[in-house]
Amino acid sequence: MATVAGFLSWWDGVEEWLIRLPFVPQLLVTLVVVVPLAIGAALVLSQVVEVVTGVAARVGAFFSAAWKSQVSARLPAALTSDGGAAGRTGPSDGPGRGGVS
């Protein structure tokens, strides 16, 4: 707890020093501190987003594959063979053309 109190005391001194500076030196000191911190935070956040989206993509691919296998297992054999689905191009085939609706 003593280290936290010491840090807070030091931080109060830094704040007082910064507040007493004229505007231009305040701006320069702030930029020297804030710009590197912002760049570092952006790099860390970028890595976190990359990891999270990679995990989400793997989870999504797993569930997509599981869903496809369950759907294909429930479809009639005539639709899953080449003869039943030959010539099908996708959603443009309407329900009146023998498609599943």
Secondary structure, 3 states (H helix, E strand, C coil): CHHHHHHHHHHHHHHHHHHHCCHHHHHHHHHHHHHHHHHHHHHHHHHHHHHHHHHHHHHHHHHHHHHHHHHHHHCCHHHHCHHHHCCCCCCCCCHHHCCCC
